[in-house]
Amino acid sequence: MDFAKVTVEVRSRTGKGGARKVRAAGKVPGVLYGRNGEPVVVTCVEKELLQSLDKEKRRNTVLKLSIVSDGKTEEVTAMVRDAQIDPLSRRLEHVDFLRVDLNEEVHVTVPLVLTGKAIGTTNGGQLHQSLHLVPVAAKPAVIPTKLEVDVTPLEIGDALHVSDLKLTEGVRILLDAREALASVVAPKAEKVEAEAAAPVEGAVPAEGAAAAAAGGDKKAAAGKEGGEKAAAGGKEGGEKKGK
């Protein structure tokens, strides 16, 4: 199987100062490690590396690295394990390569793509994707570019699990088969509660009703007290006249 080729050069100077000089020269500092081999400090041309990466596989692209050192060239099979990108310039700052064996599995992450339109969403449900990247184990040559799953049959309350994924031969998912990947959930409970709590037209709020009742009780008490005073006054007046 043919793999993209990238030339890297072994560099003698390490540390931040050495890395700055490499970048100033228009190259990218990096390290090649893995498979019990000694780490090798290297440099590469950013444009050549980026052009060699598969547009869909990206970091999961298998590369043939030509390592140049003291006029000698050695070829190794490798993948990009990590990359640092400057947040402002978006230029590649550093790259880590990992040696791989085509006959041994590697652990990588693969994008999960949901296809179709879930039936439950037409009934007011919301589609929730639990995972966007799925960890898998596979030999370098058979790493899938992505994993697709059709969500069309999902109704409200339904979910798709790891066990529902259809995998090509030689690919294993590094997750529990029962783990949910996507589900259709009912409208948020907060909305239901908010609707239930909304005042009905013409109804008196509980606080207002309580206040009104309290006000009525005070008026009744005041009326009763006034009546008692009037009766007492009348009685007193009658007694005085009798005398």
N, C-alpha and C positions, 0 to 999 in steps of 0.2 A: 504493500500500500504506500502511495506517495504522500509525503508530508511536506508542509511548507518549510523552507530552509531559512535560517537566520544565522548570520555570522556574529560571534561575540569575541572580544579580545580580553585576555587576562590582563588585569592591571596590578601594578605593584604597590601603588600608593593607596592607602585606605584612610578611613576617617572622614570627617566633615570637610577638611581642606581638600583632600583628594577628590571627593565627590563634587565639590564646587568647581574644580578645574575641569572635570569631565563634562559637567553641564555647560560650562562656558565654551567648551569646544563643540557644543551641539550634540553631545551624546548623552546616554542615560546610564548611570551606575546601577549595578545589580549584583546578585549573588546566585550561584548555582549550588544547590545542595541536594541531599537525599540519597537513598539506597546505600547507606553506610559509607558513602564517600566523603572525603574532606570537602568542606565548603570552598568554592572557588570564586574569588572576587573578579567580576567581569564588567565590561562596558558593551553597549550596543547602540546602533543607530535607531532613534525613535521611529522614524518614518518606515524603515524596513521592518521593524517589529510589528507596528500597527497594521501595515499592509499584509503581513503574513497571517494575521489572526482571522479566522473564519467569522463572518459578520453575524452568524447566529450562535455559533459555539463560543466565540470570544475567548475567555480564559481557558475554556475546556479544549481549545485547539491543541492538537499534538504537533510539536515542532521537532525538526532536526537541527540541533544547534551545532554549528561548526566552530569549535573552540580553538582560537589561534593563540599560540604561546611560543615565543622564541623561534618563529619561523616554522613551527610544526602545527599541524591541524589534526584535531580529534573530533569525531562526530558522536554525539549522544542524543538520545531521545528525551525530550523534556516537555513540560507544560508550564504555563505561567501560574504560579501558586498565589502570588500577591502583587499588587501594584499600587504605588502611591502617586496621586495626581494633585498638582497644585490647584487649590480651590479658586484662584483668581485667573491664572493664565490657562488652566486646563491642560497644561503640559505634563508629560510623564516625568515624575521626579525620581522614582526608584522602582526596580522590578526584581522579584524573586522568581527564579526558575527552579523547578523540581524535576530531578531525574526520574524517569518512569521506565518500566519494563512492559512491553506490549503483551506479555503473557501473564501479567499480574494485575489484579484489580487496583483501582485508585478510588479514593473517596472525593466526590465533587458535589456541587449543588447544581440543579437543573431547573429552569423556569417552569412554573405550572401555569398553563393557559386554559381558561374556561371557555367553552364554545357553546353556542345555542342560547336560547332565552328560556329561563325556568318558568314553568307553568304557574308556579305560585306567585310570581311577581305580577302577573296579570290580575291576581285576586288581592292585591294590596300588600303582598309579602315583600321582603327585602332580601336580596341575595348577598350573603356574607362569605367572603373568601378568607379562610383561616390561614392558609400558607400561600406564599408567592414563589418561594424557592423550596425545592424538595431535595434532601440529601440522598444521593444514590451511590452505589458501588458498581463499577463496571471496568472491563478492560479498556484501555485508552481508545482503541479503534472503534468500539461500539457505544461510546458515550452518546446518549441522545441529545439533540439540540434543545428539545423541550418535551414536556409531557402534557398531552391534551386530554381533557375529559369533558364530555357533553353533559350540561346541566339541565337540558330541556325537560326531562321527566320529573324534576323536583317540584313538589308541591309544598305548601306551608308546613313546616315541621319536619320535612325530609332533609337528609344529608348524604353527601358522598364521602366515602372513607378511602383510606389508602388501599384497602383490598379491592376497590372498584377500578383501580388503574390498570390499564392494559400495557404490559411491558414487553419490549423486544427481548429476545433470548440473550442471556448474559448480563442482564441489568437487574439489580436488586435495590429495593427501597430500604433505607436505613431508618425506618420508623415503624411503630407498632401498626399492625394491619387495621386496628380499630380506630386509629386517629382520624378525626374529621378533617376534610380538605375544604369543603364548602357546604353551606346549608342555606335554606330559605327560612327566614324567621318572620314572625308576625310583627305588625307595626309596634313600635316601642310602647312599653307599658305606660311611660310618662304621658303619652298622648291620650291614652284611654282614660287615665286618671284625671287629666286636665279637662277632658270633655265631660266627665262625670261631675267634676267640681264646678263647671260653668253654671252661672245662675240662670234659672228658668224665667222667661219674661212674665212679669207680674208677681213673681214670688218675692216674699220679704226675706232678706238675708237673716241668718240665725242671730247674728249680733244685733241687728235692727229689731228683730222680734223680741229679743230678750230685753233690749232697752225700752221698747214700747210697753212691754209687760211691767217692767220695773216702774216706768212712769205712771202707768195705770194704778199700780198698787199704792204709789205715793199719793196720787189724787184721791183715791178711795179713803186712804188713811186720814188725809187732810179734811175730807168732807165729814168723816165720822167724828173727828176731833172737834170740828166746828159745830156740828149738831149737838154734841155733848155739852159744849160751852153755852150754846143758846138755851138749851134745856135747863142748865144749871142757873143761868141768868134769870130765866122766867120764873123759876121756882123761888129764887131769892127775892125777886121783886114782889111775888105774891105774898110771901111771908111778911115782908115789910108793911104792905098795905093792910094785912090782917091785923097787925099790931096797932 
